[in-house]
Amino acid sequence: MEYRRKKGSEMWHFCKNCPNWPFEDFDVRLTKPDDEKIDPECLSRENSNKCKKQKLK
Ligand SMILES: [Zn+2]
C-alpha cells in the first residue's frame, strides 16, 4: 500500500479519495507509518469502508 505525505506535513495519507490526498509535492513510502502519524480522516474512511487505496503496480 502506498502512503503519501505532503512535503512539510507530518501526516501520512493512504486513501486516494481523502480530501487531503497529496497530488504534488509529496513523499511516498510503502511501509506503514506510526499510527499517530496517520491521517485520522483516512482511518475513519478505512473504518467505514470508504477508503480507496492506491494499488501497487
Ligand atoms: Zn487522509
N, CA, C, O and the ligand as a Tripos MOL2 file, in Angstrom:
@<TRIPOS>MOLECULE
protein
  229   227    58     0     0
PROTEIN
NO_CHARGES

@<TRIPOS>ATOM
      1 N           0.8480   -1.1930    0.0000 N.3       1 MET1
      2 CA          0.0000    0.0000    0.0000 C.3       1 MET1
      3 C           0.8830    1.2430    0.0000 C.2       1 MET1
      4 O           1.9480    1.2800    0.6160 O.2       1 MET1
      5 N           0.4090    2.2400   -0.7020 N.am      2 GLU2
      6 CA          1.1910    3.4730   -0.8030 C.3       2 GLU2
      7 C           0.7040    4.5170    0.1970 C.2       2 GLU2
      8 O          -0.4950    4.7590    0.3370 O.2       2 GLU2
      9 N           1.6350    5.1110    0.8680 N.am      3 TYR3
     10 CA          1.3330    6.2230    1.7840 C.3       3 TYR3
     11 C           1.9580    7.4850    1.2290 C.2       3 TYR3
     12 O           3.0860    7.4820    0.7370 O.2       3 TYR3
     13 N           1.2070    8.5530    1.3180 N.am      4 ARG4
     14 CA          1.7420    9.8330    0.8360 C.3       4 ARG4
     15 C           1.6540   10.8950    1.9130 C.2       4 ARG4
     16 O           0.7090   10.9460    2.7010 O.2       4 ARG4
     17 N           2.6700   11.7400    1.9180 N.am      5 ARG5
     18 CA          2.7110   12.8430    2.8730 C.3       5 ARG5
     19 C           3.1050   14.1050    2.1270 C.2       5 ARG5
     20 O           4.1290   14.1640    1.4470 O.2       5 ARG5
     21 N           2.2740   15.0930    2.2750 N.am      6 LYS6
     22 CA          2.5870   16.3850    1.6730 C.3       6 LYS6
     23 C           3.8890   16.8970    2.2780 C.2       6 LYS6
     24 O           4.0920   16.8130    3.4890 O.2       6 LYS6
     25 N           4.7630   17.4230    1.4370 N.am      7 LYS7
     26 CA          6.0200   17.9370    1.9670 C.3       7 LYS7
     27 C           5.7500   19.0460    2.9800 C.2       7 LYS7
     28 O           4.9390   19.9410    2.7400 O.2       7 LYS7
     29 N           6.4380   18.9730    4.1080 N.am      8 GLY8
     30 CA          6.2320   19.9440    5.1680 C.3       8 GLY8
     31 C           5.1540   19.5320    6.1470 C.2       8 GLY8
     32 O           4.9510   20.2030    7.1590 O.2       8 GLY8
     33 N           4.4430   18.4150    5.8600 N.am      9 SER9
     34 CA          3.3930   17.9360    6.7490 C.3       9 SER9
     35 C           3.8690   16.6880    7.4910 C.2       9 SER9
     36 O           4.7700   15.9910    7.0260 O.2       9 SER9
     37 N           3.2710   16.4140    8.6290 N.am     10 GLU10
     38 CA          3.6340   15.2470    9.4300 C.3      10 GLU10
     39 C           2.7420   14.0590    9.1320 C.2      10 GLU10
     40 O           3.0940   12.9230    9.4520 O.2      10 GLU10
     41 N           1.5830   14.3050    8.5190 N.am     11 MET11
     42 CA          0.5510   13.2920    8.3920 C.3      11 MET11
     43 C           0.6510   12.5020    7.1040 C.2      11 MET11
     44 O           0.8060   13.0670    6.0210 O.2      11 MET11
     45 N           0.5600   11.1730    7.2380 N.am     12 TRP12
     46 CA          0.5570   10.2980    6.0740 C.3      12 TRP12
     47 C          -0.8710    9.9470    5.6980 C.2      12 TRP12
     48 O          -1.7150    9.7230    6.5660 O.2      12 TRP12
     49 N          -1.1380    9.9000    4.3980 N.am     13 HIS13
     50 CA         -2.4550    9.5400    3.8810 C.3      13 HIS13
     51 C          -2.3490    8.2500    3.0910 C.2      13 HIS13
     52 O          -1.3300    8.0040    2.4450 O.2      13 HIS13
     53 N          -3.3810    7.4230    3.1310 N.am     14 PHE14
     54 CA         -3.3610    6.1920    2.3360 C.3      14 PHE14
     55 C          -4.6350    5.9990    1.5240 C.2      14 PHE14
     56 O          -4.7160    5.0600    0.7320 O.2      14 PHE14
     57 N          -5.6450    6.8740    1.7030 N.am     15 CYS15
     58 CA         -6.8460    6.7960    0.8600 C.3      15 CYS15
     59 C          -6.7200    7.8180   -0.2510 C.2      15 CYS15
     60 O          -6.5590    9.0130   -0.0020 O.2      15 CYS15
     61 N          -6.7950    7.3310   -1.4850 N.am     16 LYS16
     62 CA         -6.6330    8.3130   -2.5560 C.3      16 LYS16
     63 C          -7.8870    9.1590   -2.7340 C.2      16 LYS16
     64 O          -7.8670   10.1430   -3.4730 O.2      16 LYS16
     65 N          -8.9820    8.7870   -2.0660 N.am     17 ASN17
     66 CA        -10.1570    9.6660   -2.0970 C.3      17 ASN17
     67 C         -10.2500   10.5490   -0.8490 C.2      17 ASN17
     68 O         -11.2700   11.2000   -0.6220 O.2      17 ASN17
     69 N          -9.1900   10.5710   -0.0440 N.am     18 CYS18
     70 CA         -9.1500   11.5220    1.0800 C.3      18 CYS18
     71 C          -9.0810   12.9400    0.5180 C.2      18 CYS18
     72 O          -8.3570   13.1860   -0.4470 O.2      18 CYS18
     73 N          -9.8290   13.8780    1.1160 N.am     19 PRO19
     74 CA         -9.7860   15.2640    0.6170 C.3      19 PRO19
     75 C          -8.3760   15.8550    0.6810 C.2      19 PRO19
     76 O          -8.0640   16.8020   -0.0400 O.2      19 PRO19
     77 N          -7.5450   15.3070    1.5260 N.am     20 ASN20
     78 CA         -6.1870   15.8410    1.6780 C.3      20 ASN20
     79 C          -5.1130   14.9870    1.0150 C.2      20 ASN20
     80 O          -3.9210   15.2170    1.2190 O.2      20 ASN20
     81 N          -5.5270   14.0110    0.2260 N.am     21 TRP21
     82 CA         -4.5650   13.1660   -0.5040 C.3      21 TRP21
     83 C          -3.6810   14.0400   -1.3880 C.2      21 TRP21
     84 O          -4.1950   14.7490   -2.2530 O.2      21 TRP21
     85 N          -2.3790   14.0080   -1.1950 N.am     22 PRO22
     86 CA         -1.4970   14.9050   -1.9540 C.3      22 PRO22
     87 C          -1.2710   14.4400   -3.3970 C.2      22 PRO22
     88 O          -1.0080   13.2620   -3.6390 O.2      22 PRO22
     89 N          -1.3720   15.3430   -4.3240 N.am     23 PHE23
     90 CA         -1.1350   15.0400   -5.7300 C.3      23 PHE23
     91 C           0.2060   15.5660   -6.2190 C.2      23 PHE23
     92 O           0.7270   15.1010   -7.2330 O.2      23 PHE23
     93 N           0.7520   16.5120   -5.5170 N.am     24 GLU24
     94 CA          2.0580   17.0370   -5.9070 C.3      24 GLU24
     95 C           2.8210   17.4270   -4.6480 C.2      24 GLU24
     96 O           2.2340   17.6680   -3.5940 O.2      24 GLU24
     97 N           4.1560   17.4860   -4.7830 N.am     25 ASP25
     98 CA          4.9880   17.8510   -3.6480 C.3      25 ASP25
     99 C           4.7770   16.9320   -2.4500 C.2      25 ASP25
    100 O           4.5230   17.3990   -1.3400 O.2      25 ASP25
    101 N           4.8830   15.6240   -2.6780 N.am     26 PHE26
    102 CA          4.6730   14.7060   -1.5600 C.3      26 PHE26
    103 C           5.8060   13.6890   -1.4570 C.2      26 PHE26
    104 O           6.5190   13.4290   -2.4260 O.2      26 PHE26
    105 N           5.9540   13.1230   -0.2640 N.am     27 ASP27
    106 CA          6.8440   11.9910   -0.0400 C.3      27 ASP27
    107 C           6.0170   10.7170   -0.1190 C.2      27 ASP27
    108 O           4.8240   10.7170    0.1860 O.2      27 ASP27
    109 N           6.6620    9.6360   -0.5300 N.am     28 VAL28
    110 CA          5.9860    8.3490   -0.6530 C.3      28 VAL28
    111 C           6.6960    7.3200    0.2100 C.2      28 VAL28
    112 O           7.9240    7.3110    0.2930 O.2      28 VAL28
    113 N           5.9290    6.4610    0.8450 N.am     29 ARG29
    114 CA          6.5060    5.2860    1.4960 C.3      29 ARG29
    115 C           5.5590    4.1120    1.3070 C.2      29 ARG29
    116 O           4.3590    4.2950    1.1040 O.2      29 ARG29
    117 N           6.1050    2.9130    1.3750 N.am     30 LEU30
    118 CA          5.2870    1.7220    1.1390 C.3      30 LEU30
    119 C           5.1250    0.9060    2.4160 C.2      30 LEU30
    120 O           4.4360   -0.1140    2.4240 O.2      30 LEU30
    121 N           5.7520    1.3510    3.4810 N.am     31 THR31
    122 CA          5.5920    0.6800    4.7670 C.3      31 THR31
    123 C           4.7150    1.5250    5.6660 C.2      31 THR31
    124 O           4.6390    2.7440    5.5120 O.2      31 THR31
    125 N           4.0440    0.8620    6.6180 N.am     32 LYS32
    126 CA          3.0880    1.5510    7.4720 C.3      32 LYS32
    127 C           3.8080    2.5320    8.4090 C.2      32 LYS32
    128 O           4.7570    2.1600    9.0990 O.2      32 LYS32
    129 N           3.3430    3.7840    8.4200 N.am     33 PRO33
    130 CA          3.9170    4.7620    9.3640 C.3      33 PRO33
    131 C           3.4040    4.4980   10.7810 C.2      33 PRO33
    132 O           2.4900    3.6970   10.9770 O.2      33 PRO33
    133 N           3.9940    5.1710   11.7590 N.am     34 ASP34
    134 CA          3.4620    5.1020   13.1270 C.3      34 ASP34
    135 C           2.0030    5.5480   13.1270 C.2      34 ASP34
    136 O           1.6220    6.4550   12.3860 O.2      34 ASP34
    137 N           1.1920    4.9050   13.9610 N.am     35 ASP35
    138 CA         -0.2360    5.2040   13.9920 C.3      35 ASP35
    139 C          -0.5390    6.6860   14.1820 C.2      35 ASP35
    140 O          -1.4410    7.2330   13.5470 O.2      35 ASP35
    141 N           0.2170    7.3220   15.0550 N.am     36 GLU36
    142 CA         -0.0870    8.7260   15.3470 C.3      36 GLU36
    143 C           0.2850    9.6540   14.2030 C.2      36 GLU36
    144 O          -0.0310   10.8440   14.2290 O.2      36 GLU36
    145 N           0.9650    9.0990   13.1920 N.am     37 LYS37
    146 CA          1.3280    9.9150   12.0290 C.3      37 LYS37
    147 C           0.3910    9.6600   10.8510 C.2      37 LYS37
    148 O           0.6070   10.1710    9.7520 O.2      37 LYS37
    149 N          -0.6510    8.8650   11.0930 N.am     38 ILE38
    150 CA         -1.5980    8.5720   10.0110 C.3      38 ILE38
    151 C          -2.8150    9.4740   10.1360 C.2      38 ILE38
    152 O          -3.3680    9.6460   11.2220 O.2      38 ILE38
    153 N          -3.2180   10.0400    9.0240 N.am     39 ASP39
    154 CA         -4.3410   10.9660    8.9930 C.3      39 ASP39
    155 C          -5.6190   10.3370    9.5660 C.2      39 ASP39
    156 O          -6.0290    9.2680    9.1140 O.2      39 ASP39
    157 N          -6.2500   10.9810   10.5500 N.am     40 PRO40
    158 CA         -7.4920   10.4420   11.1290 C.3      40 PRO40
    159 C          -8.6190   10.3330   10.1070 C.2      40 PRO40
    160 O          -9.4610    9.4400   10.2000 O.2      40 PRO40
    161 N          -8.6350   11.2280    9.1440 N.am     41 GLU41
    162 CA         -9.6510   11.1620    8.0830 C.3      41 GLU41
    163 C          -9.5060    9.8720    7.2830 C.2      41 GLU41
    164 O         -10.5040    9.2220    6.9710 O.2      41 GLU41
    165 N          -8.2880    9.5010    6.9530 N.am     42 CYS42
    166 CA         -8.0540    8.2480    6.2230 C.3      42 CYS42
    167 C          -8.4740    7.0620    7.0790 C.2      42 CYS42
    168 O          -9.1020    6.1320    6.5720 O.2      42 CYS42
    169 N          -8.1410    7.0770    8.3630 N.am     43 LEU43
    170 CA         -8.5030    5.9740    9.2500 C.3      43 LEU43
    171 C         -10.0110    5.8460    9.3490 C.2      43 LEU43
    172 O         -10.5430    4.7370    9.3460 O.2      43 LEU43
    173 N         -10.6980    6.9660    9.4370 N.am     44 SER44
    174 CA        -12.1470    6.9370    9.5420 C.3      44 SER44
    175 C         -12.7690    6.3980    8.2560 C.2      44 SER44
    176 O         -13.7640    5.6750    8.3050 O.2      44 SER44
    177 N         -12.1920    6.7450    7.1150 N.am     45 ARG45
    178 CA        -12.6690    6.1790    5.8430 C.3      45 ARG45
    179 C         -12.4310    4.6780    5.7930 C.2      45 ARG45
    180 O         -13.2880    3.9160    5.3450 O.2      45 ARG45
    181 N         -11.2710    4.2660    6.2540 N.am     46 GLU46
    182 CA        -10.9600    2.8370    6.2970 C.3      46 GLU46
    183 C         -11.9970    2.0970    7.1410 C.2      46 GLU46
    184 O         -12.4930    1.0410    6.7470 O.2      46 GLU46
    185 N         -12.3150    2.6620    8.3020 N.am     47 ASN47
    186 CA        -13.2460    2.0070    9.2150 C.3      47 ASN47
    187 C         -14.6580    1.9340    8.6570 C.2      47 ASN47
    188 O         -15.4060    1.0200    9.0050 O.2      47 ASN47
    189 N         -15.0380    2.8680    7.8080 N.am     48 SER48
    190 CA        -16.3800    2.8280    7.2340 C.3      48 SER48
    191 C         -16.3560    2.3290    5.7900 C.2      48 SER48
    192 O         -17.3110    2.5180    5.0360 O.2      48 SER48
    193 N         -15.2360    1.6830    5.4170 N.am     49 ASN49
    194 CA        -15.1200    1.0800    4.0880 C.3      49 ASN49
    195 C         -15.2720    2.0750    2.9480 C.2      49 ASN49
    196 O         -15.7950    1.7370    1.8870 O.2      49 ASN49
    197 N         -14.8240    3.2800    3.1650 N.am     50 LYS50
    198 CA        -14.9170    4.2900    2.1160 C.3      50 LYS50
    199 C         -13.5440    4.7080    1.6270 C.2      50 LYS50
    200 O         -13.3850    5.7260    0.9530 O.2      50 LYS50
    201 N         -12.5640    3.9030    1.9770 N.am     51 CYS51
    202 CA        -11.1830    4.2570    1.6290 C.3      51 CYS51
    203 C         -10.7930    3.5920    0.3230 C.2      51 CYS51
    204 O         -10.7900    2.3650    0.2190 O.2      51 CYS51
    205 N         -10.4660    4.3970   -0.6680 N.am     52 LYS52
    206 CA         -9.9450    3.8540   -1.9290 C.3      52 LYS52
    207 C          -8.4300    3.8590   -1.8540 C.2      52 LYS52
    208 O          -7.7960    4.9140   -1.8420 O.2      52 LYS52
    209 N          -7.8620    2.6700   -1.8050 N.am     53 LYS53
    210 CA         -6.4020    2.5880   -1.6500 C.3      53 LYS53
    211 C          -5.6990    2.5740   -2.9810 C.2      53 LYS53
    212 O          -6.2280    2.1310   -4.0010 O.2      53 LYS53
    213 N          -4.5020    3.0710   -2.9300 N.am     54 GLN54
    214 CA         -3.6430    3.1050   -4.1060 C.3      54 GLN54
    215 C          -3.1380    1.6930   -4.3720 C.2      54 GLN54
    216 O          -2.4780    1.0900   -3.5260 O.2      54 GLN54
    217 N          -3.4530    1.1760   -5.5480 N.am     55 LYS55
    218 CA         -2.9520   -0.1510   -5.9170 C.3      55 LYS55
    219 C          -1.4940   -0.0420   -6.3450 C.2      55 LYS55
    220 O          -1.1010    0.8830   -7.0560 O.2      55 LYS55
    221 N          -0.7140   -0.9980   -5.8990 N.am     56 LEU56
    222 CA          0.6790   -1.0120   -6.3130 C.3      56 LEU56
    223 C           0.8050   -1.6770   -7.6790 C.2      56 LEU56
    224 O           0.1160   -2.6500   -7.9820 O.2      56 LEU56
    225 N           1.6960   -1.1300   -8.4870 N.am     57 LYS57
    226 CA          1.8490   -1.7060   -9.8190 C.3      57 LYS57
    227 C           2.9170   -2.7910   -9.8170 C.2      57 LYS57
    228 O           3.1870   -3.3930  -10.8560 O.2      57 LYS57
    229 ZN         -6.0340   11.4460    4.5480 Zn       58 ZN58
@<TRIPOS>BOND
     1     1     2 1
     2     2     3 1
     3     3     4 2
     4     3     5 am
     5     5     6 1
     6     6     7 1
     7     7     8 2
     8     7     9 am
     9     9    10 1
    10    10    11 1
    11    11    12 2
    12    11    13 am
    13    13    14 1
    14    14    15 1
    15    15    16 2
    16    15    17 am
    17    17    18 1
    18    18    19 1
    19    19    20 2
    20    19    21 am
    21    21    22 1
    22    22    23 1
    23    23    24 2
    24    23    25 am
    25    25    26 1
    26    26    27 1
    27    27    28 2
    28    27    29 am
    29    29    30 1
    30    30    31 1
    31    31    32 2
    32    31    33 am
    33    33    34 1
    34    34    35 1
    35    35    36 2
    36    35    37 am
    37    37    38 1
    38    38    39 1
    39    39    40 2
    40    39    41 am
    41    41    42 1
    42    42    43 1
    43    43    44 2
    44    43    45 am
    45    45    46 1
    46    46    47 1
    47    47    48 2
    48    47    49 am
    49    49    50 1
    50    50    51 1
    51    51    52 2
    52    51    53 am
    53    53    54 1
    54    54    55 1
    55    55    56 2
    56    55    57 am
    57    57    58 1
    58    58    59 1
    59    59    60 2
    60    59    61 am
    61    61    62 1
    62    62    63 1
    63    63    64 2
    64    63    65 am
    65    65    66 1
    66    66    67 1
    67    67    68 2
    68    67    69 am
    69    69    70 1
    70    70    71 1
    71    71    72 2
    72    71    73 am
    73    73    74 1
    74    74    75 1
    75    75    76 2
    76    75    77 am
    77    77    78 1
    78    78    79 1
    79    79    80 2
    80    79    81 am
    81    81    82 1
    82    82    83 1
    83    83    84 2
    84    83    85 am
    85    85    86 1
    86    86    87 1
    87    87    88 2
    88    87    89 am
    89    89    90 1
    90    90    91 1
    91    91    92 2
    92    91    93 am
    93    93    94 1
    94    94    95 1
    95    95    96 2
    96    95    97 am
    97    97    98 1
    98    98    99 1
    99    99   100 2
   100    99   101 am
   101   101   102 1
   102   102   103 1
   103   103   104 2
   104   103   105 am
   105   105   106 1
   106   106   107 1
   107   107   108 2
   108   107   109 am
   109   109   110 1
   110   110   111 1
   111   111   112 2
   112   111   113 am
   113   113   114 1
   114   114   115 1
   115   115   116 2
   116   115   117 am
   117   117   118 1
   118   118   119 1
   119   119   120 2
   120   119   121 am
   121   121   122 1
   122   122   123 1
   123   123   124 2
   124   123   125 am
   125   125   126 1
   126   126   127 1
   127   127   128 2
   128   127   129 am
   129   129   130 1
   130   130   131 1
   131   131   132 2
   132   131   133 am
   133   133   134 1
   134   134   135 1
   135   135   136 2
   136   135   137 am
   137   137   138 1
   138   138   139 1
   139   139   140 2
   140   139   141 am
   141   141   142 1
   142   142   143 1
   143   143   144 2
   144   143   145 am
   145   145   146 1
   146   146   147 1
   147   147   148 2
   148   147   149 am
   149   149   150 1
   150   150   151 1
   151   151   152 2
   152   151   153 am
   153   153   154 1
   154   154   155 1
   155   155   156 2
   156   155   157 am
   157   157   158 1
   158   158   159 1
   159   159   160 2
   160   159   161 am
   161   161   162 1
   162   162   163 1
   163   163   164 2
   164   163   165 am
   165   165   166 1
   166   166   167 1
   167   167   168 2
   168   167   169 am
   169   169   170 1
   170   170   171 1
   171   171   172 2
   172   171   173 am
   173   173   174 1
   174   174   175 1
   175   175   176 2
   176   175   177 am
   177   177   178 1
   178   178   179 1
   179   179   180 2
   180   179   181 am
   181   181   182 1
   182   182   183 1
   183   183   184 2
   184   183   185 am
   185   185   186 1
   186   186   187 1
   187   187   188 2
   188   187   189 am
   189   189   190 1
   190   190   191 1
   191   191   192 2
   192   191   193 am
   193   193   194 1
   194   194   195 1
   195   195   196 2
   196   195   197 am
   197   197   198 1
   198   198   199 1
   199   199   200 2
   200   199   201 am
   201   201   202 1
   202   202   203 1
   203   203   204 2
   204   203   205 am
   205   205   206 1
   206   206   207 1
   207   207   208 2
   208   207   209 am
   209   209   210 1
   210   210   211 1
   211   211   212 2
   212   211   213 am
   213   213   214 1
   214   214   215 1
   215   215   216 2
   216   215   217 am
   217   217   218 1
   218   218   219 1
   219   219   220 2
   220   219   221 am
   221   221   222 1
   222   222   223 1
   223   223   224 2
   224   223   225 am
   225   225   226 1
   226   226   227 1
   227   227   228 2
@<TRIPOS>SUBSTRUCTURE
     1 MET1         2 RESIDUE 1 A MET
     2 GLU2         6 RESIDUE 1 A GLU
     3 TYR3        10 RESIDUE 1 A TYR
     4 ARG4        14 RESIDUE 1 A ARG
     5 ARG5        18 RESIDUE 1 A ARG
     6 LYS6        22 RESIDUE 1 A LYS
     7 LYS7        26 RESIDUE 1 A LYS
     8 GLY8        30 RESIDUE 1 A GLY
     9 SER9        34 RESIDUE 1 A SER
    10 GLU10       38 RESIDUE 1 A GLU
    11 MET11       42 RESIDUE 1 A MET
    12 TRP12       46 RESIDUE 1 A TRP
    13 HIS13       50 RESIDUE 1 A HIS
    14 PHE14       54 RESIDUE 1 A PHE
    15 CYS15       58 RESIDUE 1 A CYS
    16 LYS16       62 RESIDUE 1 A LYS
    17 ASN17       66 RESIDUE 1 A ASN
    18 CYS18       70 RESIDUE 1 A CYS
    19 PRO19       74 RESIDUE 1 A PRO
    20 ASN20       78 RESIDUE 1 A ASN
    21 TRP21       82 RESIDUE 1 A TRP
    22 PRO22       86 RESIDUE 1 A PRO
    23 PHE23       90 RESIDUE 1 A PHE
    24 GLU24       94 RESIDUE 1 A GLU
    25 ASP25       98 RESIDUE 1 A ASP
    26 PHE26      102 RESIDUE 1 A PHE
    27 ASP27      106 RESIDUE 1 A ASP
    28 VAL28      110 RESIDUE 1 A VAL
    29 ARG29      114 RESIDUE 1 A ARG
    30 LEU30      118 RESIDUE 1 A LEU
    31 THR31      122 RESIDUE 1 A THR
    32 LYS32      126 RESIDUE 1 A LYS
    33 PRO33      130 RESIDUE 1 A PRO
    34 ASP34      134 RESIDUE 1 A ASP
    35 ASP35      138 RESIDUE 1 A ASP
    36 GLU36      142 RESIDUE 1 A GLU
    37 LYS37      146 RESIDUE 1 A LYS
    38 ILE38      150 RESIDUE 1 A ILE
    39 ASP39      154 RESIDUE 1 A ASP
    40 PRO40      158 RESIDUE 1 A PRO
    41 GLU41      162 RESIDUE 1 A GLU
    42 CYS42      166 RESIDUE 1 A CYS
    43 LEU43      170 RESIDUE 1 A LEU
    44 SER44      174 RESIDUE 1 A SER
    45 ARG45      178 RESIDUE 1 A ARG
    46 GLU46      182 RESIDUE 1 A GLU
    47 ASN47      186 RESIDUE 1 A ASN
    48 SER48      190 RESIDUE 1 A SER
    49 ASN49      194 RESIDUE 1 A ASN
    50 LYS50      198 RESIDUE 1 A LYS
    51 CYS51      202 RESIDUE 1 A CYS
    52 LYS52      206 RESIDUE 1 A LYS
    53 LYS53      210 RESIDUE 1 A LYS
    54 GLN54      214 RESIDUE 1 A GLN
    55 LYS55      218 RESIDUE 1 A LYS
    56 LEU56      222 RESIDUE 1 A LEU
    57 LYS57      226 RESIDUE 1 A LYS
    58 ZN58       229 GROUP 0 **** ****
